[in-house]
Amino acid sequence: MKSNIFNRIVLLLLVLVPFLLQAQDQRLVKTKVADILALLPAEDNQQASRLYKELLTLGDDGLMLVTEGVQPNGKAEGVASRYAVSLLTHYATTKEEKARIEKVYLTALRKANDTEVKAYFISNLKLIGSNESVSTLAAYLADKDLFDPAGSALVTIGTPDARQSLLDALASQPEPTQVKLIKALGRFKYQPALESITRFATGDNAVLRKQALWALA
């Protein structure tokens, strides 16, 4: 009987201990995040570099806590988190660091509900994003409020997939957006877009025709 009770206690501990340790780790990460945010904005480049390195030690869960603190522009409680995101964006140097931060930003972008916050993360992906961001950014080309930042980010990323996403959006967009897409594709001299742009160059719409002729020049 005592043996059965002991075995049950051991089994219960085996189940509970990992959860207790995880909860403790989460509290520790939250404390570390709060400590870093309390020091922002940094006083100088040396402190900024040190805080950036501390941010990277937080792990992906810690970085997600930082991004979750970003609030719509103008809300004081989100300012420190924006400073932290700025550090992550501008102090990342290696391919590995940028890829890790990009992944966190993409998750934050998908989770964000506010348009300005989404635009904020897109603007940071413009600086740090790679081809991994293209499919997510391309989805925002159909959003009138986020087309400009998403299109600008895709132009900056500039991979073949990014260029193709701009071309794919061309047929379904209203005139003002088509003008911007034609301009972007013209800057790239993107050959797969030649046929589509040529149709605009011979069409009835004077605004689109003018932009298309410029792109083909």
Disulfide bonds with the S-S distance in Angstrom:
none
